[in-house]
Amino acid sequence: MKEIIIVVAALLAVSAPASAAGGGKCTGLQARCAIEVGGKCDPNTGAWCYGWWKGQRCGSGTIQAFDACVSRGLAKR
């Protein structure tokens, strides 16, 4: 039973809406870019994803859009 609860908690954490990622640990460049391209970030853990992740849809977004966002962010540093 403990394993089921952990799996459900993990799924809920990953499926947090991007709008909920306004603070917390979603401040890194990759997390911000994942949100920008339509992905998600869990503000409690900082776990981010976009497109398909582990066989499930994690918002929209493409690798090209994500890479372009990261490149823009790195160019500003």
N, C-alpha and C positions, 0 to 999 in steps of 0.2 A: 504494500500500500504506500509506503514511504517513497518508493521509486516513481509511482504514478503521480504523486503530489509534486515531486521534483520536476518531472517532465512537464506537467501542466503549468507549473510556475515558470519554467524556462520558455515554454511556448507563449505564455502571456507576456513575458518580458520582451521577447523578440517582436511580438505583434503590437507593441505600443505605437500609437499613431505618431506620425512625424511632428504633428503640432504639439505633442506632449514633450518633445525633445528640446524645448526652449531653454533648458538650463541643465543643471546637474553635470554629468560627466560627458555630455555630447558636445564638447567644445573643441576637440581636435580637428585638424584639417580633414581627415578622412571621414569622420562622423558628420561634419558639416556638409561635405560634398555628397555623402550618401543621402542626406536629407534634401539637399538642393536638387538632386536628380530624381527625387520621388521615392527614395528609400525610407528606412526607419532607423531610429536610434533609441535605445532604452536609456533614459536619463539617470536611472539608478546604477546601471552597470557600465554604461558607455558602449555596449555591444551595438554595432551597426551592421546594416545589410542593405542591399538593393538588388533588383532583378530576381533571379532564382537563387535560393540558398538552401542547401540540403534538401533538395527536391520540393521545396515549397516557394510560392510566390512571395517575395518580400518587397512589395511596392513595385513601382516602375523603375525605369532607368536603364541605361546601357553602359557598357564598359567604356565606350567612347566618350559619353557625357561625363562619366565619373573621372576618367583620366584627364579630360580637358579642365575640369574644375580643380583637380589636384595640381595640374600644371600652372594654372592661373594663381593658385594660392602660393605655390612655391616661388613663382616669379616675383611675388610681392615681398618676399623675405630678403 
